[in-house]
Amino acid sequence: MFNNITFAEPWVLYFLLVIPLLVFWYFIKGKKNYASVKYSSVNFFKNTPVTLRERLKYVPFLLRMLALGLLIIALARPQSFTAGENISTEGIDIAMVLDISGSMLAEDLKPNRLEAAKNVIDDFTKGRISDRIGLVIFSREAFTQCPLTIDYNVLRNLLLEIKSGMIEDGTAIGNAIANGVNRLKESDAKSKIIILVTDGVNNSGEVDPISAAEIAKTFGVRIYTIGVGTRGQAPYPVQTPFGTRYQMVPVEIDEKVLKEISRLTDGQYFRATNNRALKEIYETIDKLEKTKIEVTSYRNAKELYLSWLGGGVLLLLLELGFSRSIFRKLP
């Protein structure tokens, strides 16, 4: 009965200790009462049937004690509380733009640049909560692999399906940015970002990368650019009649253009020369672009004393009624 109930004035409950004292005093007093008429023997009355009134002679007193207990509890002001949390979020819309050109198969990152990028994107996605994330892939052309979604399982499955050769080879950075902006331009999210991963120089597409960045700035899209690849030369697998052979190819990343893209859009440029650096870059972006979550706790009190007070008053009225009628004592 007292589950989830607290008392505004708990000290009042100490008065409940008076009740057992009153019960003790009542029965002690009853034993000391002297009869009005004395008989030398009560054998004459032993066969007299016990009446219902006599069996219930303690009922008024018990009602009085119960009423007193309920009134004391009512004075202590029992309360029940309802509690909960209101959660509000400011979501972020993110377009992952990933280069899948042939050069992404270079193995200066393990197992290669493309798979390393896919792995860190997958980990990045696992860490998000309520953000919408989309996926754009590009080579000579760019297309949307996954539109903005909060169904991260679908996104991750589509990420697994990505492989080099899905699009004709080339590097259309401008088209890729334009495609990402197209995914984000109608968004009303507090923050809209593109994370662009590439290992080359823009050599395809109809849209110049700087012009695409200016379009992104117009729509309030911030771009983080990541150049993937070691410095100098990197091993590139080549298929021959004798199996896979490796040849060293120069690493050419247009860092100047990537830095300008990020500068125009208030983003940042990063260089990932190995797997660990790439992972740390995504962790940095994750911290920079964290969803704002506000949790407001509430606790509402509901007064319960009226039911206890009503019960106590009702028992007092019953006791009064019985004492004045069925259990009335002669003066």
C-alpha positions in Angstrom: 0.0 0.0 0.0 2.9 2.3 0.7 4.8 1.5 -2.5 6.0 4.7 -4.3 4.5 6.8 -1.5 6.4 9.5 0.4 5.3 11.8 3.2 5.7 15.6 3.2 5.6 15.6 7.0 7.1 12.2 8.0 7.6 13.3 11.6 3.9 13.2 12.2 4.0 9.4 11.8 5.6 9.1 15.2 2.2 9.8 16.7 1.2 6.3 15.5 3.1 5.0 18.5 0.4 6.4 20.7 -2.2 3.9 19.3 -0.7 0.7 21.0 -0.4 2.7 24.2 -4.1 3.6 24.0 -5.0 0.0 23.3 -3.0 -1.2 26.4 -4.5 1.5 28.6 -8.0 0.6 27.3 -7.7 -3.1 28.4 -6.0 -2.3 31.7 -8.8 0.1 32.5 -11.4 -2.5 31.5 -10.0 -5.0 34.1 -10.3 -2.4 36.9 -14.0 -1.6 36.3 -16.1 -2.7 39.3 -19.6 -4.3 38.8 -22.6 -2.3 40.0 -24.2 -5.5 41.4 -22.2 -8.2 43.1 -23.2 -11.9 43.1 -21.9 -14.6 45.3 -21.9 -17.0 42.4 -22.1 -16.6 38.6 -23.0 -20.3 37.9 -26.5 -19.1 37.3 -25.4 -17.2 34.1 -23.1 -19.9 32.6 -25.7 -21.2 30.3 -26.8 -17.8 29.2 -26.2 -17.4 25.5 -23.6 -14.8 24.4 -25.3 -12.1 22.3 -24.0 -10.6 19.1 -23.8 -7.2 20.9 -21.5 -8.8 23.5 -19.3 -10.4 20.8 -18.8 -7.1 19.1 -18.4 -4.9 22.1 -14.8 -3.9 21.1 -15.8 -2.8 17.6 -16.4 0.9 18.5 -12.9 1.1 20.2 -11.3 -0.6 17.2 -13.0 1.8 14.8 -11.8 4.7 16.9 -8.2 3.4 16.8 -8.3 2.8 13.1 -9.8 6.3 12.5 -7.0 7.8 14.6 -4.3 6.0 12.6 -5.8 7.1 9.3 -6.1 10.7 10.5 -2.4 10.7 11.6 -1.4 9.4 8.2 -3.5 12.1 6.5 -1.7 14.8 8.6 1.7 13.4 7.4 0.5 14.3 3.9 1.2 11.1 1.8 2.2 11.9 -1.8 3.0 9.9 -4.9 5.3 11.1 -7.6 5.4 10.6 -11.4 8.8 11.1 -12.9 10.3 11.1 -16.4 12.5 12.7 -19.0 11.9 14.9 -21.9 14.6 14.4 -24.6 15.2 16.9 -27.4 17.9 16.6 -30.0 19.5 18.8 -32.5 20.3 16.4 -35.3 23.1 16.6 -37.9 22.7 15.7 -41.5 25.9 14.1 -42.9 26.8 13.2 -46.5 29.7 10.7 -46.7 31.4 11.3 -50.1 33.8 8.5 -51.0 36.2 8.2 -53.9 36.1 4.7 -55.4 38.5 5.3 -58.3 41.1 2.7 -59.2 43.8 4.5 -57.3 41.9 3.8 -54.1 43.2 0.1 -54.4 46.7 1.2 -53.5 47.9 -0.6 -50.4 49.7 2.0 -48.5 46.7 1.7 -46.1 45.6 -1.8 -45.2 44.1 -3.8 -46.8 43.9 -0.9 -49.3 42.7 2.8 -49.2 39.1 2.0 -50.2 38.6 -0.8 -47.6 40.3 1.3 -44.9 38.0 4.2 -45.6 34.9 1.9 -45.6 35.9 0.5 -42.2 36.3 3.9 -40.5 33.0 5.2 -42.1 31.3 2.1 -40.7 32.8 2.8 -37.2 31.8 6.4 -37.5 28.2 5.4 -38.3 28.0 3.2 -35.3 28.8 6.1 -33.0 26.0 8.3 -34.2 22.6 8.4 -32.5 19.9 10.4 -34.2 21.7 11.9 -37.2 20.7 11.3 -40.8 23.6 10.0 -42.8 23.8 9.5 -46.6 26.4 8.0 -48.9 27.7 9.4 -52.2 30.3 7.5 -54.2 32.3 8.9 -57.1 34.9 8.2 -59.7 34.4 9.7 -63.2 30.8 10.3 -62.2 29.1 10.6 -58.9 25.9 9.0 -57.7 24.0 8.5 -54.4 24.6 5.0 -53.0 22.3 5.8 -50.0 20.0 8.8 -49.4 19.9 10.5 -46.0 18.6 8.0 -43.4 18.6 7.1 -39.8 18.4 3.4 -40.6 22.1 2.7 -40.1 21.7 -1.0 -40.8 20.6 -0.2 -44.4 23.4 2.3 -44.7 26.1 -0.1 -43.5 24.9 -2.8 -45.8 25.1 -0.5 -48.8 28.5 0.6 -47.6 29.7 -3.1 -47.7 28.6 -3.4 -51.3 30.8 -0.6 -52.5 33.8 -1.7 -54.6 36.2 -0.1 -57.1 35.0 -0.4 -60.7 31.3 0.3 -60.1 31.8 3.6 -62.0 34.1 4.3 -64.9 37.5 5.4 -63.6 38.3 9.0 -63.0 38.1 11.6 -60.2 35.2 14.0 -60.3 35.6 15.8 -57.0 33.4 18.8 -58.1 30.5 16.5 -59.2 30.8 14.5 -55.9 30.5 17.7 -53.8 27.5 18.9 -56.0 25.8 15.5 -55.4 26.4 15.7 -51.7 25.0 19.3 -51.6 22.0 18.2 -53.5 21.3 15.6 -50.7 21.6 18.3 -48.0 20.2 21.5 -49.5 16.6 20.8 -48.4 17.6 19.8 -44.9 16.5 21.9 -41.9 19.0 20.3 -39.6 21.1 22.5 -37.3 24.3 21.3 -39.0 24.8 20.0 -42.5 28.2 18.5 -43.4 30.0 16.6 -46.1 33.0 14.4 -45.3 34.9 14.0 -48.6 37.5 11.2 -48.9 39.8 11.2 -52.0 43.3 10.2 -53.0 43.6 12.1 -56.3 43.3 15.2 -58.4 40.1 16.4 -60.0 40.2 15.3 -63.6 36.6 14.6 -64.6 33.1 15.9 -64.3 31.3 19.1 -65.3 31.6 20.9 -62.0 34.7 22.6 -60.8 35.5 21.7 -57.2 35.9 25.3 -56.0 32.6 26.2 -57.7 31.0 23.2 -56.0 32.4 24.4 -52.6 30.9 27.9 -53.2 27.5 26.3 -53.9 27.9 24.3 -50.6 28.6 27.5 -48.7 25.5 29.1 -50.1 23.4 26.2 -48.7 25.2 26.3 -45.3 27.0 23.0 -45.9 30.4 22.6 -44.1 32.9 20.3 -45.9 35.6 18.2 -44.2 38.1 17.0 -46.8 40.4 14.0 -46.3 43.4 13.3 -48.5 44.2 9.5 -48.3 47.6 8.2 -49.1 51.2 8.1 -48.0 53.7 10.7 -49.1 55.9 9.8 -52.0 55.0 6.4 -53.6 52.6 3.7 -52.8 52.4 0.0 -53.8 49.6 -0.6 -56.4 48.5 -4.2 -57.3 48.7 -5.1 -61.0 47.2 -8.3 -62.4 49.6 -10.1 -64.7 49.6 -13.6 -66.3 51.8 -14.6 -63.4 49.5 -13.4 -60.7 49.3 -10.1 -58.8 52.4 -8.0 -58.9 53.0 -4.6 -57.2 54.4 -1.5 -58.8 55.2 1.7 -57.0 53.1 4.6 -58.2 53.4 8.3 -57.2 50.8 9.6 -54.7 49.2 12.7 -56.1 46.7 14.5 -53.9 45.6 18.0 -54.8 45.9 19.3 -51.2 45.7 22.9 -52.3 42.2 22.4 -53.7 41.1 20.3 -50.8 42.2 22.9 -48.3 40.5 25.7 -50.2 37.2 23.7 -50.3 37.3 23.3 -46.5 38.3 26.9 -46.0 35.4 28.2 -48.1 32.9 26.2 -46.2 34.4 26.6 -42.7 35.5 23.0 -42.6 38.9 21.4 -42.1 41.4 19.5 -44.3 43.1 16.4 -43.0 45.8 14.1 -44.4 45.6 10.4 -43.7 48.9 8.6 -44.4 48.0 5.4 -42.6 45.1 3.5 -41.1 45.7 5.0 -37.6 45.7 8.6 -38.9 42.5 8.0 -40.9 40.8 6.6 -37.8 41.9 9.5 -35.7 40.6 12.0 -38.3 37.1 10.5 -38.2 37.2 10.5 -34.3 38.1 14.2 -34.5 35.3 15.0 -36.8 32.9 13.0 -34.6 33.8 15.2 -31.7 33.5 18.4 -33.7 30.1 17.4 -35.1 28.3 15.9 -32.1 24.6 15.9 -31.8 23.3 18.1 -29.1 21.0 16.2 -26.7 19.0 17.9 -24.0 17.5 15.8 -21.2 15.0 17.5 -18.9 13.9 15.6 -15.9 10.6 16.2 -14.2 8.9 15.0 -11.0 5.2 15.7 -10.3 3.7 15.3 -6.8 0.1 14.1 -6.3 -1.4 14.6 -2.8 -3.1 11.5 -1.4 -4.1 12.7 2.1 -7.8 13.3 1.1 -8.5 9.5 0.8 -6.8 8.9 4.2 -8.7 11.8 5.8 -12.0 10.6 4.3 -11.4 7.1 5.6 -10.6 8.4 9.1 -13.7 10.6 9.2 -15.9 7.8 7.9 -14.7 5.4 10.6 -15.3 8.1 13.3 -18.8 8.5 12.1 -19.4 4.8 12.2 -17.9 4.6 15.7 -20.2 7.4 16.8 -23.2 5.8 15.2 -22.5 2.4 16.9 -21.8 4.0 20.2 -25.1 5.9 20.2 -27.2 3.0 19.0 -26.2 -0.7 19.1 -23.4 -0.3 21.7 -25.0 2.5 23.7 -24.2 2.3 27.4 -26.7 3.1 30.2 -25.8 6.1 32.4 
